[in-house]
């Protein structure tokens, strides 16, 4: 009895329960999210506002928030020959993206669901092509384009943009193909499905969101690419980024007209992204939750 009593007396008292820490409520978290979103979108909002100003209103200090909107800047951009550049960008972007998907889908299937010996070497080679700085390759590409009569030609950009986006597209689509259940593929093979049927009627519907996300990223990269376009094109095959450089003159920047041109140049990509946003979110989240 004495030993048991002494043991009980020697036991330390249990610590008092800690009060749970109070975190941010849903209202504060929502407000913080809106603040961050506004900070990210503010340059775009300011560009849109400036595009509807006159040049005198665009240069005021402090900036003028209340003004009479005008469409004169958009008319001036179109009068400067914006539409041919827009057509070149649309042609190069759409065709190169289609070629990337046409070549990348079979390659991604072969590297994910039908791997052979040396698959890792092929993946490493695809990735290594993105490690070469484009500045180091521009002189050979310029000479080659000149020798094959592709200088200042949209087909040179189609070939280069396809080669530029293909390795990234293969890596992305391979990760999407790896998420296809093997049971589904085995069941289709047991039913006698050929390879084209298996690929286009069984696998592609499952990975369609991932392919849409890949296509959208290729569209963005092709539409905004500047270095190849400014060095390999001139008057006939110039793209929208090359057109925007024309607003940088020795007299200074025409902020209102430049903002109008930038808004017109950004609208196609923003519209495509808005239309495909559901597929983009689903595609980029494939494989994130097991």
C-alpha positions in Angstrom: 0.0 0.0 0.0 2.8 2.4 0.9 4.7 1.7 -2.3 1.5 2.1 -4.5 0.7 5.4 -2.7 4.2 6.7 -3.3 4.1 5.7 -6.9 0.9 7.6 -7.4 2.3 10.6 -5.7 5.4 10.5 -7.9 3.5 10.4 -11.2 3.5 13.9 -12.8 0.3 15.6 -13.3 -1.2 15.5 -16.8 -0.8 18.8 -18.7 -3.8 20.9 -19.2 -5.5 20.5 -22.6 -4.4 23.1 -25.1 -6.9 25.3 -26.7 -7.1 24.7 -30.4 -5.6 27.5 -32.4 -8.0 29.6 -34.4 -7.2 29.6 -38.1 -8.4 32.0 -40.8 -12.1 31.8 -41.3 -13.6 31.2 -44.8 -14.4 34.9 -45.2 -10.8 36.0 -44.6 -9.5 33.2 -46.9 -11.9 34.3 -49.6 -10.8 37.9 -49.3 -7.1 37.0 -49.4 -7.8 34.9 -52.6 -9.5 37.9 -54.2 -6.6 40.2 -53.4 -4.1 37.8 -54.9 -6.2 37.3 -58.0 -6.6 41.1 -58.5 -2.9 41.6 -58.2 -2.3 39.0 -60.8 -5.0 40.3 -63.2 -4.2 44.0 -62.6 -1.7 44.3 -65.5 -4.3 42.9 -67.9 -7.0 45.2 -66.5 -4.7 48.2 -66.9 -3.9 47.2 -70.5 -7.6 46.9 -71.4 -8.2 50.4 -69.9 -5.3 51.9 -71.7 -6.4 50.4 -75.0 -9.6 52.5 -74.9 -7.8 55.8 -74.1 -6.3 58.4 -76.3 -2.5 58.8 -76.3 -2.8 62.0 -74.3 -4.9 60.3 -71.7 -2.5 57.3 -71.6 0.4 59.6 -70.7 -1.2 61.6 -67.8 0.5 61.6 -64.4 -1.2 60.6 -62.2 -3.1 58.1 -64.4 -6.6 59.0 -65.5 -9.1 56.5 -64.3 -12.2 58.3 -65.7 -12.1 59.1 -69.4 -14.1 58.9 -72.6 -13.6 55.5 -74.2 -12.6 55.5 -77.9 -12.0 52.8 -80.5 -9.5 54.9 -82.5 -6.5 52.9 -81.2 -8.0 49.6 -82.5 -8.7 51.2 -85.9 -5.1 52.4 -86.0 -3.7 49.0 -85.2 -5.8 47.4 -88.0 -4.8 50.1 -90.4 -1.1 49.4 -89.7 -1.5 45.9 -91.2 -2.4 43.8 -88.1 -4.6 41.2 -89.9 -1.9 39.6 -92.1 0.3 39.1 -89.0 -2.8 37.6 -87.2 -3.4 35.3 -90.1 0.2 34.1 -90.1 0.1 33.4 -86.3 -3.2 31.5 -86.6 -1.9 29.4 -89.5 1.4 28.5 -87.8 -0.2 27.9 -84.4 -3.0 25.7 -85.6 -1.0 23.6 -88.1 2.0 23.1 -85.8 -0.3 22.0 -82.9 -2.1 19.5 -85.2 1.2 18.1 -86.3 2.4 17.8 -82.6 -0.8 15.9 -81.7 -0.5 13.7 -84.9 3.0 12.7 -84.1 2.9 12.9 -80.3 -0.1 10.7 -79.6 1.3 7.5 -81.2 4.7 8.2 -79.7 3.2 8.7 -76.2 1.2 5.5 -76.6 4.3 3.6 -77.6 6.4 4.9 -74.7 3.7 4.3 -72.1 1.4 1.4 -72.9 3.6 -0.5 -75.4 7.2 0.1 -74.1 10.1 -1.6 -75.7 13.8 -1.9 -75.0 15.4 1.6 -75.0 12.3 3.5 -74.0 14.1 5.4 -71.2 16.8 6.3 -73.7 14.2 7.7 -76.1 12.6 9.7 -73.3 16.0 11.1 -72.3 16.7 12.1 -75.9 13.4 14.0 -76.1 14.1 15.8 -73.0 17.7 16.6 -74.0 16.4 18.5 -77.1 14.9 21.1 -74.7 18.3 21.8 -73.1 19.9 23.4 -76.1 19.5 27.2 -76.0 17.8 28.5 -79.1 20.4 31.2 -79.4 23.0 28.6 -80.1 21.0 27.1 -82.9 19.7 30.2 -84.6 22.7 30.7 -87.0 22.5 27.1 -88.4 18.7 27.3 -88.7 19.0 30.6 -90.5 21.5 29.2 -93.0 19.4 26.1 -93.5 16.2 28.1 -94.0 18.0 30.3 -96.6 19.4 27.3 -98.5 16.0 25.6 -98.8 14.2 28.8 -99.6 12.2 28.9 -96.4 13.5 32.2 -95.1 10.6 34.6 -94.4 8.2 31.6 -94.9 5.5 30.4 -92.6 6.4 26.8 -93.3 9.7 27.3 -91.6 7.9 28.4 -88.4 5.5 25.4 -88.7 8.5 23.0 -88.8 10.3 24.7 -85.9 7.3 25.1 -83.7 6.4 21.5 -84.2 9.9 20.4 -83.3 9.9 22.8 -80.3 6.6 21.6 -78.8 6.8 17.9 -79.7 9.2 16.7 -76.8 7.1 18.5 -74.2 3.9 17.1 -75.6 5.2 13.6 -75.7 6.2 13.8 -72.0 2.9 15.3 -71.0 0.8 12.8 -73.0 2.8 9.9 -71.8 1.9 10.7 -68.2 -1.8 10.8 -69.2 -1.6 7.5 -71.1 -0.1 5.8 -68.0 -3.3 6.6 -66.2 -5.4 4.4 -68.5 -6.5 1.2 -66.7 -4.7 -1.9 -68.1 -7.9 -3.9 -67.6 -9.7 -1.7 -70.1 -7.0 -2.3 -72.7 -6.9 -6.1 -72.1 -10.7 -6.3 -72.4 -10.6 -4.5 -75.7 -7.8 -6.8 -77.0 -9.8 -9.9 -75.9 -12.8 -8.5 -77.9 -10.5 -8.4 -81.0 -10.0 -4.7 -81.2 -7.2 -3.7 -83.6 -4.5 -1.2 -82.7 -6.2 1.8 -84.4 -9.5 0.8 -82.8 -7.9 0.4 -79.4 -6.1 3.8 -79.7 -8.9 5.9 -81.1 -12.1 4.4 -79.6 -10.9 3.1 -76.2 -7.8 5.0 -75.1 -8.3 8.5 -76.6 -11.7 9.1 -75.0 -10.1 8.5 -71.6 -7.1 10.8 -72.1 -9.0 13.4 -74.1 -8.8 16.0 -71.3 -5.0 15.5 -71.1 -4.7 15.8 -74.8 -6.7 19.0 -74.7 -4.4 20.4 -72.0 -1.4 19.5 -74.1 -2.8 21.1 -77.2 -3.6 24.3 -75.3 -0.1 24.6 -74.0 1.3 24.1 -77.5 -1.0 26.8 -78.8 0.2 29.2 -76.1 3.9 28.4 -76.8 3.5 28.8 -80.5 1.3 31.9 -80.4 3.7 33.8 -78.1 7.0 32.6 -79.6 9.2 35.5 -80.6 12.8 34.6 -81.1 12.4 32.3 -84.2 9.8 34.6 -85.7 11.8 37.8 -85.4 15.0 36.2 -86.8 13.6 34.0 -89.6 10.7 36.2 -90.9 10.3 39.7 -92.3 7.4 41.2 -94.2 5.6 38.1 -95.5 5.7 35.6 -92.7 5.8 37.9 -89.6 3.7 36.8 -86.6 1.8 38.8 -84.0 4.8 39.2 -81.6 6.9 40.6 -84.4 4.1 43.1 -85.2 4.1 44.3 -81.6 7.8 45.2 -81.8 7.0 47.7 -84.5 5.4 50.0 -81.8 8.9 50.5 -80.2 10.3 53.5 -82.1 12.9 56.1 -81.5 10.2 58.6 -80.7 9.1 56.5 -77.7 6.2 54.2 -77.0 2.7 54.8 -78.0 1.1 53.3 -74.9 -2.5 53.4 -76.0 -2.0 51.9 -79.4 0.5 49.3 -78.1 -2.1 48.3 -75.5 -4.8 48.0 -78.2 -2.5 45.8 -80.3 -1.5 43.7 -77.3 -5.2 43.2 -76.4 -6.0 42.1 -79.9 -3.0 39.8 -79.9 -4.1 38.2 -76.6 -7.8 37.8 -77.3 -7.5 34.6 -79.4 -5.4 32.8 -76.7 -7.7 34.0 -73.9 -10.8 32.9 -75.8 -9.3 29.4 -76.5 -8.3 29.1 -72.9 -11.7 30.1 -71.6 -13.4 27.6 -73.8 -11.1 24.8 -72.9 -10.6 25.7 -69.2 -12.6 22.6 -68.0 -10.5 20.3 -70.1 -7.4 22.1 -69.0 -8.1 21.6 -65.3 -9.1 18.0 -65.8 -6.1 17.3 -67.9 -3.6 18.9 -65.7 -5.1 17.1 -62.6 -5.0 13.6 -64.2 -2.8 11.4 -62.0 -2.8 13.9 -59.2 -5.1 11.8 -57.0 -4.6 8.1 -56.8 
